[in-house]
Amino acid sequence: MSYLPNPYIEDNLAFSFQLEYQAAQYYPQFYRGIYLAGLRYNLHLRPRALLLEAGAQTNTVEEVRNAMEPFADILNRVLKGSDKEG
């Protein structure tokens, strides 16, 4: 939305695409893809910001908790700038 500027939109998209790529490589069963919306959700405040929605109405709390370790691994890989183990 043009009245909701986001100076970091390119940084945020690049960051989310990097996360998506790592998820597809290492945990393809854990991600559903990126949902783009015209709202900001405070993503305009910092570069590489993202809104993570874990689970849905069809998931149990245990399933969501179990997904956090793979997400942490993916996030670590992206922040380190490497897709190598370790």
PyMOL Python script that loads the backbone (N, CA, C, O; Angstrom):
from pymol import cmd

cmd.read_pdbstr("""\
ATOM      1  N   MET A   1       0.844  -1.168   0.000  1.00  0.00           N
ATOM      2  CA  MET A   1       0.000   0.000   0.000  1.00  0.00           C
ATOM      3  C   MET A   1       0.892   1.234   0.000  1.00  0.00           C
ATOM      4  O   MET A   1       1.808   1.348   0.814  1.00  0.00           O
ATOM      5  N   SER A   2       0.629   2.125  -0.887  1.00  0.00           N
ATOM      6  CA  SER A   2       1.504   3.281  -1.046  1.00  0.00           C
ATOM      7  C   SER A   2       1.503   4.199   0.178  1.00  0.00           C
ATOM      8  O   SER A   2       2.483   4.905   0.416  1.00  0.00           O
ATOM      9  N   TYR A   3       0.429   4.200   0.949  1.00  0.00           N
ATOM     10  CA  TYR A   3       0.395   5.059   2.132  1.00  0.00           C
ATOM     11  C   TYR A   3       1.041   4.396   3.345  1.00  0.00           C
ATOM     12  O   TYR A   3       1.081   4.986   4.424  1.00  0.00           O
ATOM     13  N   LEU A   4       1.543   3.184   3.177  1.00  0.00           N
ATOM     14  CA  LEU A   4       2.287   2.484   4.222  1.00  0.00           C
ATOM     15  C   LEU A   4       3.694   2.185   3.696  1.00  0.00           C
ATOM     16  O   LEU A   4       4.003   1.037   3.379  1.00  0.00           O
ATOM     17  N   PRO A   5       4.544   3.205   3.603  1.00  0.00           N
ATOM     18  CA  PRO A   5       5.871   2.969   3.028  1.00  0.00           C
ATOM     19  C   PRO A   5       6.709   2.021   3.885  1.00  0.00           C
ATOM     20  O   PRO A   5       6.585   1.976   5.109  1.00  0.00           O
ATOM     21  N   ASN A   6       7.554   1.278   3.207  1.00  0.00           N
ATOM     22  CA  ASN A   6       8.480   0.371   3.876  1.00  0.00           C
ATOM     23  C   ASN A   6       9.847   0.532   3.208  1.00  0.00           C
ATOM     24  O   ASN A   6      10.087  -0.035   2.142  1.00  0.00           O
ATOM     25  N   PRO A   7      10.737   1.298   3.827  1.00  0.00           N
ATOM     26  CA  PRO A   7      12.046   1.519   3.209  1.00  0.00           C
ATOM     27  C   PRO A   7      12.902   0.258   3.151  1.00  0.00           C
ATOM     28  O   PRO A   7      13.919   0.233   2.458  1.00  0.00           O
ATOM     29  N   TYR A   8      12.507  -0.774   3.861  1.00  0.00           N
ATOM     30  CA  TYR A   8      13.301  -2.004   3.924  1.00  0.00           C
ATOM     31  C   TYR A   8      12.661  -3.161   3.173  1.00  0.00           C
ATOM     32  O   TYR A   8      13.035  -4.314   3.386  1.00  0.00           O
ATOM     33  N   ILE A   9      11.719  -2.878   2.312  1.00  0.00           N
ATOM     34  CA  ILE A   9      10.978  -3.963   1.666  1.00  0.00           C
ATOM     35  C   ILE A   9      11.897  -4.885   0.860  1.00  0.00           C
ATOM     36  O   ILE A   9      11.709  -6.102   0.880  1.00  0.00           O
ATOM     37  N   GLU A  10      12.869  -4.340   0.164  1.00  0.00           N
ATOM     38  CA  GLU A  10      13.777  -5.183  -0.608  1.00  0.00           C
ATOM     39  C   GLU A  10      14.653  -6.037   0.307  1.00  0.00           C
ATOM     40  O   GLU A  10      14.873  -7.217   0.033  1.00  0.00           O
ATOM     41  N   ASP A  11      15.153  -5.446   1.392  1.00  0.00           N
ATOM     42  CA  ASP A  11      15.943  -6.219   2.360  1.00  0.00           C
ATOM     43  C   ASP A  11      15.104  -7.323   2.989  1.00  0.00           C
ATOM     44  O   ASP A  11      15.569  -8.452   3.150  1.00  0.00           O
ATOM     45  N   ASN A  12      13.875  -6.997   3.341  1.00  0.00           N
ATOM     46  CA  ASN A  12      12.992  -7.978   3.976  1.00  0.00           C
ATOM     47  C   ASN A  12      12.656  -9.121   3.023  1.00  0.00           C
ATOM     48  O   ASN A  12      12.663 -10.288   3.414  1.00  0.00           O
ATOM     49  N   LEU A  13      12.364  -8.778   1.773  1.00  0.00           N
ATOM     50  CA  LEU A  13      12.053  -9.817   0.792  1.00  0.00           C
ATOM     51  C   LEU A  13      13.264 -10.698   0.530  1.00  0.00           C
ATOM     52  O   LEU A  13      13.135 -11.921   0.462  1.00  0.00           O
ATOM     53  N   ALA A  14      14.432 -10.099   0.384  1.00  0.00           N
ATOM     54  CA  ALA A  14      15.642 -10.885   0.148  1.00  0.00           C
ATOM     55  C   ALA A  14      15.902 -11.834   1.318  1.00  0.00           C
ATOM     56  O   ALA A  14      16.251 -12.997   1.117  1.00  0.00           O
ATOM     57  N   PHE A  15      15.730 -11.336   2.526  1.00  0.00           N
ATOM     58  CA  PHE A  15      15.926 -12.149   3.725  1.00  0.00           C
ATOM     59  C   PHE A  15      14.931 -13.307   3.760  1.00  0.00           C
ATOM     60  O   PHE A  15      15.312 -14.444   4.041  1.00  0.00           O
ATOM     61  N   SER A  16      13.675 -13.028   3.482  1.00  0.00           N
ATOM     62  CA  SER A  16      12.667 -14.089   3.509  1.00  0.00           C
ATOM     63  C   SER A  16      12.897 -15.098   2.390  1.00  0.00           C
ATOM     64  O   SER A  16      12.647 -16.288   2.582  1.00  0.00           O
ATOM     65  N   PHE A  17      13.372 -14.648   1.216  1.00  0.00           N
ATOM     66  CA  PHE A  17      13.670 -15.590   0.133  1.00  0.00           C
ATOM     67  C   PHE A  17      14.872 -16.466   0.489  1.00  0.00           C
ATOM     68  O   PHE A  17      14.916 -17.637   0.112  1.00  0.00           O
ATOM     69  N   GLN A  18      15.836 -15.914   1.205  1.00  0.00           N
ATOM     70  CA  GLN A  18      16.970 -16.719   1.663  1.00  0.00           C
ATOM     71  C   GLN A  18      16.495 -17.792   2.644  1.00  0.00           C
ATOM     72  O   GLN A  18      16.931 -18.941   2.579  1.00  0.00           O
ATOM     73  N   LEU A  19      15.613 -17.410   3.539  1.00  0.00           N
ATOM     74  CA  LEU A  19      15.057 -18.383   4.493  1.00  0.00           C
ATOM     75  C   LEU A  19      14.270 -19.461   3.755  1.00  0.00           C
ATOM     76  O   LEU A  19      14.386 -20.647   4.065  1.00  0.00           O
ATOM     77  N   GLU A  20      13.476 -19.044   2.786  1.00  0.00           N
ATOM     78  CA  GLU A  20      12.680 -20.004   2.022  1.00  0.00           C
ATOM     79  C   GLU A  20      13.583 -20.983   1.267  1.00  0.00           C
ATOM     80  O   GLU A  20      13.304 -22.181   1.219  1.00  0.00           O
ATOM     81  N   TYR A  21      14.656 -20.472   0.683  1.00  0.00           N
ATOM     82  CA  TYR A  21      15.583 -21.335  -0.049  1.00  0.00           C
ATOM     83  C   TYR A  21      16.189 -22.387   0.882  1.00  0.00           C
ATOM     84  O   TYR A  21      16.240 -23.568   0.539  1.00  0.00           O
ATOM     85  N   GLN A  22      16.646 -21.957   2.053  1.00  0.00           N
ATOM     86  CA  GLN A  22      17.230 -22.898   3.012  1.00  0.00           C
ATOM     87  C   GLN A  22      16.193 -23.912   3.491  1.00  0.00           C
ATOM     88  O   GLN A  22      16.500 -25.092   3.655  1.00  0.00           O
ATOM     89  N   ALA A  23      14.981 -23.451   3.710  1.00  0.00           N
ATOM     90  CA  ALA A  23      13.913 -24.367   4.131  1.00  0.00           C
ATOM     91  C   ALA A  23      13.658 -25.421   3.056  1.00  0.00           C
ATOM     92  O   ALA A  23      13.497 -26.601   3.369  1.00  0.00           O
ATOM     93  N   ALA A  24      13.621 -25.006   1.810  1.00  0.00           N
ATOM     94  CA  ALA A  24      13.385 -25.947   0.713  1.00  0.00           C
ATOM     95  C   ALA A  24      14.524 -26.960   0.599  1.00  0.00           C
ATOM     96  O   ALA A  24      14.299 -28.118   0.247  1.00  0.00           O
ATOM     97  N   GLN A  25      15.742 -26.520   0.897  1.00  0.00           N
ATOM     98  CA  GLN A  25      16.905 -27.402   0.805  1.00  0.00           C
ATOM     99  C   GLN A  25      16.961 -28.421   1.935  1.00  0.00           C
ATOM    100  O   GLN A  25      17.253 -29.595   1.708  1.00  0.00           O
ATOM    101  N   TYR A  26      16.685 -27.974   3.132  1.00  0.00           N
ATOM    102  CA  TYR A  26      16.929 -28.814   4.306  1.00  0.00           C
ATOM    103  C   TYR A  26      15.672 -29.333   5.005  1.00  0.00           C
ATOM    104  O   TYR A  26      15.711 -30.385   5.643  1.00  0.00           O
ATOM    105  N   TYR A  27      14.580 -28.619   4.894  1.00  0.00           N
ATOM    106  CA  TYR A  27      13.341 -29.010   5.581  1.00  0.00           C
ATOM    107  C   TYR A  27      12.133 -28.744   4.686  1.00  0.00           C
ATOM    108  O   TYR A  27      11.267 -27.952   5.059  1.00  0.00           O
ATOM    109  N   PRO A  28      12.051 -29.371   3.536  1.00  0.00           N
ATOM    110  CA  PRO A  28      10.969 -29.044   2.598  1.00  0.00           C
ATOM    111  C   PRO A  28       9.568 -29.311   3.150  1.00  0.00           C
ATOM    112  O   PRO A  28       8.602 -28.710   2.681  1.00  0.00           O
ATOM    113  N   GLN A  29       9.442 -30.186   4.118  1.00  0.00           N
ATOM    114  CA  GLN A  29       8.132 -30.503   4.680  1.00  0.00           C
ATOM    115  C   GLN A  29       7.668 -29.480   5.718  1.00  0.00           C
ATOM    116  O   GLN A  29       6.523 -29.542   6.167  1.00  0.00           O
ATOM    117  N   PHE A  30       8.533 -28.543   6.107  1.00  0.00           N
ATOM    118  CA  PHE A  30       8.211 -27.620   7.196  1.00  0.00           C
ATOM    119  C   PHE A  30       7.740 -26.244   6.761  1.00  0.00           C
ATOM    120  O   PHE A  30       7.329 -25.453   7.610  1.00  0.00           O
ATOM    121  N   TYR A  31       7.781 -25.935   5.510  1.00  0.00           N
ATOM    122  CA  TYR A  31       7.396 -24.577   5.147  1.00  0.00           C
ATOM    123  C   TYR A  31       6.313 -24.585   4.075  1.00  0.00           C
ATOM    124  O   TYR A  31       6.194 -25.526   3.290  1.00  0.00           O
ATOM    125  N   ARG A  32       5.543 -23.532   4.064  1.00  0.00           N
ATOM    126  CA  ARG A  32       4.445 -23.411   3.114  1.00  0.00           C
ATOM    127  C   ARG A  32       4.664 -22.295   2.103  1.00  0.00           C
ATOM    128  O   ARG A  32       3.825 -22.078   1.228  1.00  0.00           O
ATOM    129  N   GLY A  33       5.754 -21.605   2.211  1.00  0.00           N
ATOM    130  CA  GLY A  33       6.028 -20.527   1.280  1.00  0.00           C
ATOM    131  C   GLY A  33       5.789 -19.168   1.914  1.00  0.00           C
ATOM    132  O   GLY A  33       5.362 -19.056   3.063  1.00  0.00           O
ATOM    133  N   ILE A  34       6.076 -18.148   1.135  1.00  0.00           N
ATOM    134  CA  ILE A  34       5.979 -16.779   1.601  1.00  0.00           C
ATOM    135  C   ILE A  34       4.636 -16.199   1.198  1.00  0.00           C
ATOM    136  O   ILE A  34       4.202 -16.330   0.054  1.00  0.00           O
ATOM    137  N   TYR A  35       3.994 -15.563   2.146  1.00  0.00           N
ATOM    138  CA  TYR A  35       2.721 -14.886   1.885  1.00  0.00           C
ATOM    139  C   TYR A  35       2.994 -13.390   1.867  1.00  0.00           C
ATOM    140  O   TYR A  35       3.426 -12.820   2.869  1.00  0.00           O
ATOM    141  N   LEU A  36       2.747 -12.765   0.745  1.00  0.00           N
ATOM    142  CA  LEU A  36       2.953 -11.325   0.625  1.00  0.00           C
ATOM    143  C   LEU A  36       1.633 -10.601   0.833  1.00  0.00           C
ATOM    144  O   LEU A  36       0.602 -10.990   0.284  1.00  0.00           O
ATOM    145  N   ALA A  37       1.680  -9.547   1.631  1.00  0.00           N
ATOM    146  CA  ALA A  37       0.488  -8.752   1.901  1.00  0.00           C
ATOM    147  C   ALA A  37       0.856  -7.280   1.814  1.00  0.00           C
ATOM    148  O   ALA A  37       2.031  -6.921   1.896  1.00  0.00           O
ATOM    149  N   GLY A  38      -0.124  -6.450   1.653  1.00  0.00           N
ATOM    150  CA  GLY A  38       0.101  -5.021   1.539  1.00  0.00           C
ATOM    151  C   GLY A  38       0.244  -4.313   2.871  1.00  0.00           C
ATOM    152  O   GLY A  38       0.355  -3.087   2.901  1.00  0.00           O
ATOM    153  N   LEU A  39       0.245  -5.036   3.956  1.00  0.00           N
ATOM    154  CA  LEU A  39       0.373  -4.420   5.269  1.00  0.00           C
ATOM    155  C   LEU A  39       1.811  -4.537   5.766  1.00  0.00           C
ATOM    156  O   LEU A  39       2.583  -5.337   5.237  1.00  0.00           O
ATOM    157  N   ARG A  40       2.175  -3.755   6.765  1.00  0.00           N
ATOM    158  CA  ARG A  40       3.575  -3.706   7.197  1.00  0.00           C
ATOM    159  C   ARG A  40       3.896  -4.574   8.404  1.00  0.00           C
ATOM    160  O   ARG A  40       4.978  -5.159   8.464  1.00  0.00           O
ATOM    161  N   TYR A  41       2.990  -4.673   9.360  1.00  0.00           N
ATOM    162  CA  TYR A  41       3.229  -5.458  10.582  1.00  0.00           C
ATOM    163  C   TYR A  41       4.561  -5.095  11.246  1.00  0.00           C
ATOM    164  O   TYR A  41       5.258  -5.981  11.741  1.00  0.00           O
ATOM    165  N   ASN A  42       4.922  -3.826  11.265  1.00  0.00           N
ATOM    166  CA  ASN A  42       6.173  -3.311  11.829  1.00  0.00           C
ATOM    167  C   ASN A  42       7.411  -3.748  11.061  1.00  0.00           C
ATOM    168  O   ASN A  42       8.526  -3.588  11.559  1.00  0.00           O
ATOM    169  N   LEU A  43       7.245  -4.294   9.866  1.00  0.00           N
ATOM    170  CA  LEU A  43       8.379  -4.728   9.073  1.00  0.00           C
ATOM    171  C   LEU A  43       9.139  -3.554   8.464  1.00  0.00           C
ATOM    172  O   LEU A  43      10.192  -3.739   7.853  1.00  0.00           O
ATOM    173  N   HIS A  44       8.614  -2.375   8.627  1.00  0.00           N
ATOM    174  CA  HIS A  44       9.257  -1.169   8.108  1.00  0.00           C
ATOM    175  C   HIS A  44      10.257  -0.565   9.096  1.00  0.00           C
ATOM    176  O   HIS A  44      10.901   0.439   8.792  1.00  0.00           O
ATOM    177  N   LEU A  45      10.384  -1.163  10.255  1.00  0.00           N
ATOM    178  CA  LEU A  45      11.226  -0.593  11.303  1.00  0.00           C
ATOM    179  C   LEU A  45      12.707  -0.965  11.181  1.00  0.00           C
ATOM    180  O   LEU A  45      13.571  -0.189  11.589  1.00  0.00           O
ATOM    181  N   ARG A  46      13.006  -2.132  10.629  1.00  0.00           N
ATOM    182  CA  ARG A  46      14.391  -2.609  10.548  1.00  0.00           C
ATOM    183  C   ARG A  46      14.573  -3.423   9.269  1.00  0.00           C
ATOM    184  O   ARG A  46      13.623  -4.033   8.779  1.00  0.00           O
ATOM    185  N   PRO A  47      15.784  -3.434   8.732  1.00  0.00           N
ATOM    186  CA  PRO A  47      16.032  -4.337   7.601  1.00  0.00           C
ATOM    187  C   PRO A  47      16.059  -5.788   8.078  1.00  0.00           C
ATOM    188  O   PRO A  47      16.334  -6.063   9.246  1.00  0.00           O
ATOM    189  N   ARG A  48      15.778  -6.688   7.184  1.00  0.00           N
ATOM    190  CA  ARG A  48      15.727  -8.137   7.455  1.00  0.00           C
ATOM    191  C   ARG A  48      14.713  -8.489   8.542  1.00  0.00           C
ATOM    192  O   ARG A  48      14.922  -9.427   9.311  1.00  0.00           O
ATOM    193  N   ALA A  49      13.633  -7.745   8.603  1.00  0.00           N
ATOM    194  CA  ALA A  49      12.559  -8.069   9.543  1.00  0.00           C
ATOM    195  C   ALA A  49      11.622  -9.077   8.877  1.00  0.00           C
ATOM    196  O   ALA A  49      11.498  -9.113   7.653  1.00  0.00           O
ATOM    197  N   LEU A  50      10.976  -9.881   9.688  1.00  0.00           N
ATOM    198  CA  LEU A  50       9.987 -10.805   9.148  1.00  0.00           C
ATOM    199  C   LEU A  50       8.937 -11.104  10.200  1.00  0.00           C
ATOM    200  O   LEU A  50       9.151 -10.935  11.400  1.00  0.00           O
ATOM    201  N   LEU A  51       7.827 -11.541   9.719  1.00  0.00           N
ATOM    202  CA  LEU A  51       6.737 -11.985  10.584  1.00  0.00           C
ATOM    203  C   LEU A  51       6.635 -13.491  10.398  1.00  0.00           C
ATOM    204  O   LEU A  51       6.330 -13.965   9.303  1.00  0.00           O
ATOM    205  N   LEU A  52       6.884 -14.228  11.444  1.00  0.00           N
ATOM    206  CA  LEU A  52       6.827 -15.681  11.386  1.00  0.00           C
ATOM    207  C   LEU A  52       5.525 -16.148  12.015  1.00  0.00           C
ATOM    208  O   LEU A  52       5.241 -15.856  13.177  1.00  0.00           O
ATOM    209  N   GLU A  53       4.755 -16.862  11.251  1.00  0.00           N
ATOM    210  CA  GLU A  53       3.550 -17.493  11.786  1.00  0.00           C
ATOM    211  C   GLU A  53       3.825 -18.979  11.849  1.00  0.00           C
ATOM    212  O   GLU A  53       4.027 -19.628  10.823  1.00  0.00           O
ATOM    213  N   ALA A  54       3.832 -19.509  13.040  1.00  0.00           N
ATOM    214  CA  ALA A  54       4.148 -20.916  13.240  1.00  0.00           C
ATOM    215  C   ALA A  54       2.869 -21.685  13.523  1.00  0.00           C
ATOM    216  O   ALA A  54       2.174 -21.428  14.506  1.00  0.00           O
ATOM    217  N   GLY A  55       2.576 -22.623  12.652  1.00  0.00           N
ATOM    218  CA  GLY A  55       1.393 -23.447  12.821  1.00  0.00           C
ATOM    219  C   GLY A  55       0.138 -22.762  12.343  1.00  0.00           C
ATOM    220  O   GLY A  55       0.146 -21.615  11.897  1.00  0.00           O
ATOM    221  N   ALA A  56      -0.926 -23.502  12.451  1.00  0.00           N
ATOM    222  CA  ALA A  56      -2.251 -23.033  12.044  1.00  0.00           C
ATOM    223  C   ALA A  56      -3.273 -23.694  12.950  1.00  0.00           C
ATOM    224  O   ALA A  56      -2.923 -24.404  13.893  1.00  0.00           O
ATOM    225  N   GLN A  57      -4.519 -23.455  12.654  1.00  0.00           N
ATOM    226  CA  GLN A  57      -5.571 -24.026  13.491  1.00  0.00           C
ATOM    227  C   GLN A  57      -5.585 -25.559  13.445  1.00  0.00           C
ATOM    228  O   GLN A  57      -6.207 -26.201  14.291  1.00  0.00           O
ATOM    229  N   THR A  58      -4.907 -26.134  12.470  1.00  0.00           N
ATOM    230  CA  THR A  58      -4.871 -27.586  12.334  1.00  0.00           C
ATOM    231  C   THR A  58      -3.663 -28.218  13.016  1.00  0.00           C
ATOM    232  O   THR A  58      -3.519 -29.441  13.015  1.00  0.00           O
ATOM    233  N   ASN A  59      -2.786 -27.388  13.603  1.00  0.00           N
ATOM    234  CA  ASN A  59      -1.590 -27.905  14.271  1.00  0.00           C
ATOM    235  C   ASN A  59      -1.761 -27.938  15.775  1.00  0.00           C
ATOM    236  O   ASN A  59      -2.506 -27.149  16.355  1.00  0.00           O
ATOM    237  N   THR A  60      -1.056 -28.865  16.388  1.00  0.00           N
ATOM    238  CA  THR A  60      -1.015 -28.903  17.846  1.00  0.00           C
ATOM    239  C   THR A  60       0.133 -28.018  18.324  1.00  0.00           C
ATOM    240  O   THR A  60       1.019 -27.658  17.548  1.00  0.00           O
ATOM    241  N   VAL A  61       0.106 -27.677  19.593  1.00  0.00           N
ATOM    242  CA  VAL A  61       1.194 -26.886  20.176  1.00  0.00           C
ATOM    243  C   VAL A  61       2.497 -27.676  20.065  1.00  0.00           C
ATOM    244  O   VAL A  61       3.548 -27.098  19.787  1.00  0.00           O
ATOM    245  N   GLU A  62       2.438 -28.963  20.276  1.00  0.00           N
ATOM    246  CA  GLU A  62       3.637 -29.793  20.174  1.00  0.00           C
ATOM    247  C   GLU A  62       4.228 -29.742  18.764  1.00  0.00           C
ATOM    248  O   GLU A  62       5.447 -29.664  18.610  1.00  0.00           O
ATOM    249  N   GLU A  63       3.390 -29.785  17.748  1.00  0.00           N
ATOM    250  CA  GLU A  63       3.879 -29.698  16.373  1.00  0.00           C
ATOM    251  C   GLU A  63       4.582 -28.367  16.115  1.00  0.00           C
ATOM    252  O   GLU A  63       5.620 -28.323  15.455  1.00  0.00           O
ATOM    253  N   VAL A  64       4.014 -27.299  16.632  1.00  0.00           N
ATOM    254  CA  VAL A  64       4.632 -25.983  16.455  1.00  0.00           C
ATOM    255  C   VAL A  64       5.967 -25.925  17.189  1.00  0.00           C
ATOM    256  O   VAL A  64       6.952 -25.420  16.650  1.00  0.00           O
ATOM    257  N   ARG A  65       6.004 -26.431  18.398  1.00  0.00           N
ATOM    258  CA  ARG A  65       7.271 -26.456  19.153  1.00  0.00           C
ATOM    259  C   ARG A  65       8.317 -27.285  18.418  1.00  0.00           C
ATOM    260  O   ARG A  65       9.487 -26.904  18.371  1.00  0.00           O
ATOM    261  N   ASN A  66       7.910 -28.402  17.852  1.00  0.00           N
ATOM    262  CA  ASN A  66       8.844 -29.267  17.130  1.00  0.00           C
ATOM    263  C   ASN A  66       9.401 -28.590  15.878  1.00  0.00           C
ATOM    264  O   ASN A  66      10.485 -28.944  15.414  1.00  0.00           O
ATOM    265  N   ALA A  67       8.681 -27.638  15.339  1.00  0.00           N
ATOM    266  CA  ALA A  67       9.135 -26.940  14.135  1.00  0.00           C
ATOM    267  C   ALA A  67      10.142 -25.840  14.446  1.00  0.00           C
ATOM    268  O   ALA A  67      10.803 -25.339  13.537  1.00  0.00           O
ATOM    269  N   MET A  68      10.271 -25.459  15.704  1.00  0.00           N
ATOM    270  CA  MET A  68      11.152 -24.347  16.052  1.00  0.00           C
ATOM    271  C   MET A  68      12.632 -24.697  15.919  1.00  0.00           C
ATOM    272  O   MET A  68      13.428 -23.832  15.554  1.00  0.00           O
ATOM    273  N   GLU A  69      13.019 -25.927  16.202  1.00  0.00           N
ATOM    274  CA  GLU A  69      14.424 -26.297  16.040  1.00  0.00           C
ATOM    275  C   GLU A  69      14.843 -26.244  14.567  1.00  0.00           C
ATOM    276  O   GLU A  69      15.891 -25.673  14.264  1.00  0.00           O
ATOM    277  N   PRO A  70      14.068 -26.815  13.645  1.00  0.00           N
ATOM    278  CA  PRO A  70      14.426 -26.647  12.232  1.00  0.00           C
ATOM    279  C   PRO A  70      14.429 -25.174  11.804  1.00  0.00           C
ATOM    280  O   PRO A  70      15.291 -24.759  11.029  1.00  0.00           O
ATOM    281  N   PHE A  71      13.476 -24.384  12.299  1.00  0.00           N
ATOM    282  CA  PHE A  71      13.483 -22.966  11.950  1.00  0.00           C
ATOM    283  C   PHE A  71      14.746 -22.284  12.464  1.00  0.00           C
ATOM    284  O   PHE A  71      15.350 -21.481  11.754  1.00  0.00           O
ATOM    285  N   ALA A  72      15.145 -22.597  13.682  1.00  0.00           N
ATOM    286  CA  ALA A  72      16.364 -22.014  14.238  1.00  0.00           C
ATOM    287  C   ALA A  72      17.577 -22.397  13.398  1.00  0.00           C
ATOM    288  O   ALA A  72      18.472 -21.576  13.199  1.00  0.00           O
ATOM    289  N   ASP A  73      17.620 -23.618  12.909  1.00  0.00           N
ATOM    290  CA  ASP A  73      18.717 -24.055  12.052  1.00  0.00           C
ATOM    291  C   ASP A  73      18.723 -23.266  10.746  1.00  0.00           C
ATOM    292  O   ASP A  73      19.776 -22.809  10.300  1.00  0.00           O
ATOM    293  N   ILE A  74      17.571 -23.108  10.144  1.00  0.00           N
ATOM    294  CA  ILE A  74      17.463 -22.342   8.897  1.00  0.00           C
ATOM    295  C   ILE A  74      17.890 -20.898   9.129  1.00  0.00           C
ATOM    296  O   ILE A  74      18.661 -20.346   8.344  1.00  0.00           O
ATOM    297  N   LEU A  75      17.400 -20.288  10.189  1.00  0.00           N
ATOM    298  CA  LEU A  75      17.750 -18.913  10.508  1.00  0.00           C
ATOM    299  C   LEU A  75      19.255 -18.781  10.736  1.00  0.00           C
ATOM    300  O   LEU A  75      19.876 -17.828  10.265  1.00  0.00           O
ATOM    301  N   ASN A  76      19.830 -19.721  11.446  1.00  0.00           N
ATOM    302  CA  ASN A  76      21.264 -19.716  11.697  1.00  0.00           C
ATOM    303  C   ASN A  76      22.053 -19.798  10.393  1.00  0.00           C
ATOM    304  O   ASN A  76      23.033 -19.073  10.216  1.00  0.00           O
ATOM    305  N   ARG A  77      21.637 -20.667   9.486  1.00  0.00           N
ATOM    306  CA  ARG A  77      22.317 -20.812   8.200  1.00  0.00           C
ATOM    307  C   ARG A  77      22.294 -19.501   7.422  1.00  0.00           C
ATOM    308  O   ARG A  77      23.303 -19.099   6.843  1.00  0.00           O
ATOM    309  N   VAL A  78      21.148 -18.840   7.410  1.00  0.00           N
ATOM    310  CA  VAL A  78      21.020 -17.584   6.661  1.00  0.00           C
ATOM    311  C   VAL A  78      21.843 -16.479   7.324  1.00  0.00           C
ATOM    312  O   VAL A  78      22.548 -15.737   6.640  1.00  0.00           O
ATOM    313  N   LEU A  79      21.758 -16.368   8.633  1.00  0.00           N
ATOM    314  CA  LEU A  79      22.491 -15.309   9.315  1.00  0.00           C
ATOM    315  C   LEU A  79      23.999 -15.507   9.227  1.00  0.00           C
ATOM    316  O   LEU A  79      24.754 -14.535   9.188  1.00  0.00           O
ATOM    317  N   LYS A  80      24.436 -16.752   9.196  1.00  0.00           N
ATOM    318  CA  LYS A  80      25.862 -17.037   9.027  1.00  0.00           C
ATOM    319  C   LYS A  80      26.301 -16.824   7.581  1.00  0.00           C
ATOM    320  O   LYS A  80      27.490 -16.658   7.305  1.00  0.00           O
ATOM    321  N   GLY A  81      25.342 -16.828   6.665  1.00  0.00           N
ATOM    322  CA  GLY A  81      25.672 -16.671   5.254  1.00  0.00           C
ATOM    323  C   GLY A  81      26.203 -17.922   4.627  1.00  0.00           C
ATOM    324  O   GLY A  81      26.966 -17.870   3.662  1.00  0.00           O
ATOM    325  N   SER A  82      25.801 -19.065   5.174  1.00  0.00           N
ATOM    326  CA  SER A  82      26.323 -20.323   4.676  1.00  0.00           C
ATOM    327  C   SER A  82      25.244 -21.379   4.774  1.00  0.00           C
ATOM    328  O   SER A  82      24.421 -21.363   5.689  1.00  0.00           O
ATOM    329  N   ASP A  83      25.255 -22.297   3.822  1.00  0.00           N
ATOM    330  CA  ASP A  83      24.328 -23.429   3.909  1.00  0.00           C
ATOM    331  C   ASP A  83      25.065 -24.709   4.298  1.00  0.00           C
ATOM    332  O   ASP A  83      24.551 -25.812   4.114  1.00  0.00           O
ATOM    333  N   LYS A  84      26.274 -24.551   4.836  1.00  0.00           N
ATOM    334  CA  LYS A  84      27.061 -25.709   5.268  1.00  0.00           C
ATOM    335  C   LYS A  84      26.690 -26.100   6.688  1.00  0.00           C
ATOM    336  O   LYS A  84      26.206 -25.280   7.468  1.00  0.00           O
ATOM    337  N   GLU A  85      26.922 -27.346   7.005  1.00  0.00           N
ATOM    338  CA  GLU A  85      26.676 -27.831   8.364  1.00  0.00           C
ATOM    339  C   GLU A  85      27.613 -27.120   9.338  1.00  0.00           C
ATOM    340  O   GLU A  85      28.719 -26.715   8.980  1.00  0.00           O
ATOM    341  N   GLY A  86      27.131 -26.977  10.604  1.00  0.00           N
ATOM    342  CA  GLY A  86      28.013 -26.449  11.630  1.00  0.00           C
ATOM    343  C   GLY A  86      27.743 -25.070  11.898  1.00  0.00           C
ATOM    344  O   GLY A  86      28.401 -24.466  12.744  1.00  0.00           O
TER     345      GLY A  86
END
""", "prot")
cmd.dss("prot")
cmd.show_as("cartoon", "prot")
cmd.util.cbc("prot")
cmd.orient("prot")
